[in-house]
C-alpha cells in the first residue's frame, strides 16, 4: 500500500478544505461538543457529536442494531456515498478519528479528517461562522467492511497469535490497572501500550510517517502483523486505527466494545501489566 496515497486519502489540510467550502459534493461535519460548534465553526459545517454513542456488547444482535443507528444518524447529517465527507474537531483528535472509522467501516471511499482541526483552520486565518446550519438528510448506500471491526470474540481468538498485535491506546494508568473504568482494571493479555496522544505532534496534527513508523516499530507493531486497537469505548482505538492506516498498515481493526466490554465480562482474561514491570 502506498503510504503517500494513504495519508492523502485519510487526511486533508486547511488549505485544501478552504478551496472546497460551499461545494455541493462536500459534507463537512463538526464533531466537537455543541457549545464549541455554537461559538464558531467552519462555514457550511453541520454539527454531529458522536461522543456519547458507544457499544458495550459486541454480540451479533446489539452490534447490528448499533451500526444501524449510526448509519441512520449519518444519513440525517447529509452523508452519502456520492459526497466527500470531512470530519473535524479542535485538533486531529479521537472524535474525528472515530467518525472517520465509522465511514471506513461503512465503505465510504472519500472520507477524511481535517489534520490539525479547528486549530489549523484558525491558524491559517480562514473565516469562522456562528450561523446555524440545518443538515439536509441524504441516502447513504453502504458496503460494510467487517474486516476493520473487532468483537470480543475476535479479540479472544487472536490472543497468543504471533501474527496479531493488540494495541492498547489508553492512558498508562488505565493500562496498568491503577485507573479502573470497568468492573475490572488491567489490560487485555499481551497488549502493547502506546497512548493515542503519542500519534500527534505539538500542533495537534498527526506526526510524520517516519515518526509514526519508528514509534510503532520500536514497540513491535509492524505492518506484517494484524493489529487490533482498543481503549475504553472505541474512540482512542479509532485514533490508533487511523495512525496505522496513515503509514500503510494493511490489516487494522478497531475493537469498538473495548475495555468497557472486556473489563466488565468476568469470563474474559485480563492481566495486570504492572506486575510484569
N, C-alpha and C positions, 0 to 999 in steps of 0.2 A: 504494500500500500504506500502510495506516495505521500510523504509527510507534509510537504508544502500544500498539496491539494487538500489534505485532511484539515489542516489548520484553516485554510481559506474557506472550506466548506462548512466549518463549525463556528467560526468567529467572523464578526465584521468590525470595522473601525468606525469611529465617529465621522471621519471624512467621507467614507463610503456611504454610510447611512444618510448623511446630510443630503447627498445627491438624489436619494430615493424618496425623501419625505414628500407626501402628497400623491405618490404613485398609486394607481388603482390596484396594482397587483402586490401591494405591501400590506401586511398585517403586523402592526407594531404593538407589542404587549409589555406594559409596565407591571412587573410582578412584585413591586415593593408594597409595604403597608399602605392602606388607603390614605392616611394622613400625609404621607410623603408625596403620594401622587397629587393630592389636592394642593399642596404647597408649590408644586411646579413639576411639569413633566415634558417630555419631548413632544413637540407638536404632532397631533394626529394619533398619539398612543391611546390605547384603551387600557383600562385597569383590570388586572386579574391576579389577585394574591392567592397563590396555591398553598400557602404555608400551613394552614390548618387541616389540609386534606391528606390524611395518612391511612395506611392499611396495616393492621396488626395481626392479620391472619391471611397467609398466602395460600390457603387451601383453594381448590379449584373454584368453588361457588363464590366465596367472597372476593376472590381475585377478579373473576369475570364481572361481578357487579360493580366493583370499584373502578375498573377500567372503562366500563360502560358509562359511568358517571363522569369520569374525566373527559372522555371523548365528547360527551354531550356538552359539558361546560366550555370546552374549547370551541365547539361549533357556535355556541352562544356569543363567544367573543370574536367571531368572524373568521376563525381558522378554516381554511380549505386547502386541499392538495394543490390547487392552482395558484396559490399566492405564496410569495416568500414570507416567512414568519421570522421576526426578530424579537427576541425577549431581552429585557434588560432590568437591572436593579442599580444600586448605588455603585457597585464595582462588579468585577467578574465573580459574583458570589454564588452561593448554593441554591438560592431561589431560582435564578435564571438557569442554572445548570439543570435543576430538576425539571423545569419546564421544557428545556431542550431535550432532555432524556425522554420525556413522555412523547414528544413529537417524533423522535427517532424510533421509539417503540411502535408507534402507530404508522411508521413507514413514510413519514413526510420526507421528501427528498430535497427540500430547500428551506431549512430552518437553521437559525444561528443565534448566538449570544452577541451582544454588543460588548466587546472587550474593553474593560475599564468602566463600563456602565455610565451612569449619570455623571460621575466624576470626570470621566474622559470627555463627555459631551460638553460639560460646562468649561472644562479646561481649554477646549478648542474655541470657546467664545460663541458657541451656537445658541440660538434662541430657546427659551423655556416658556411654556404656556401654562396658564391656570384655567383655560377653557375646558369645561366638561366635554367628554367625548362619549356619544352613545354608540355602542357597538352594534353592528348590523350582522345578525345571525347568518351563518353560511352552512353549507353541507360539506362535510369533511369525509371523503372516501378513504378508508384506511386499509392497510395491508400489515397486519400485526406481525412484529418481529420478535417472536418468543425467545430468540437466542440472545437478546440483550437484557433479559429479565431472569432473575434467580428467585426461586421459592425456598422455603426452609428445607423441603425435601431435596432440592437441587444442591444446597449447601451441604447437607448431611451426607449425601452421596459423594461429594467431592473431597471430604476430609481424608487426609493421608495419601492423596494422589499427587505425585510429584509434578505432574504437568498442570496443576491448578494452584494458583496463589490466592489466598484470602486476604484482602486489603481492608484494614481497619482504619477508617478516616476520622474517627472521633478524637476527642481531647485525650491527653495522656492519662489524666485522672480516670476517665471512663474506661480506657483500655486496661489500666492496671487494677480496676475494680475499687478504687478509693472514692470515686464518684459513682453512685449507684442510681440508675434511672429506670430500672425494671425490677421485677421480683428478685432477681439475682444480679450481682455485679461481676465483672470479669470480661472475658473475650472468647470468641469462637476459637477452638483449639487450632494452634498453628498459625493464627493470623499474624500478618506483618503490619506494624503500625506506622502510618505516615499521615499526620494530621492534614486535613484538607487545605488549611490555610498555607501550608508549605508549597502549594501549587502556584501561589500568587507572588508577585513582586511588590515592592514598596508602594507602587502606584495603584495597586489593586487590579492589575492585569495579570493574565497568565504568564508565567515565566517562559523564557525561550525554549525551543525544542531541545537544545543542547543541555540546558539546566535541568529540565524535566527528565530527560533520558538518563542523565548522570545520577540524579536523585533516586529514581526508581531502580536503576541497575545496581546501585550500591546496596539497596535493600533486598536485592534478589528477585525483584519483579521485572521480568524480561519478556519481550514480545513473543517468545516461543511458548509461553505459558498462557493458559486461560486465566483471566483474573475475575474474581467475584468481589465486588466492593460493597462494604456495609458501613452503617453508622448507627444512629438511633431510630430514624424513621425514613431513610432513603434520600434525604436531601444532600448531606455531605457526601454520601456514597455516589450520588449522581455527579458531584463535582469531581470526584476521583475518576469516574467513568469518562467524563469529558476530557480531563487531563491526559488520560491514557489514549483516548481516541486521537487527541491532537498530535501525539507522537507515533501514530500509526499502529497501535496495538490492534490486531485483528479480532481478538476474542475477549470482550469485556462485558460483564454483566453486573447489573445493579440488583442487589438483594433488597427489595423495597420494604419487606417486613422488618428487616434489620434487627437491632438489639432489643427493641421493644417486644417483638415477637419471640426472638430466640431466648432472651433473658427471662421472659415470663413463662416459658414452657419447661417444666421440670424434667421432661423426657429427653431434652436435648443436651449434649455435653458442653461444658464450659471449662475454661482454665483461668487461673489467676496468674497472669504474666509476672507479677511482682515476685512470685515465689521462685521464678527462674533466674531473676537478676542477681 
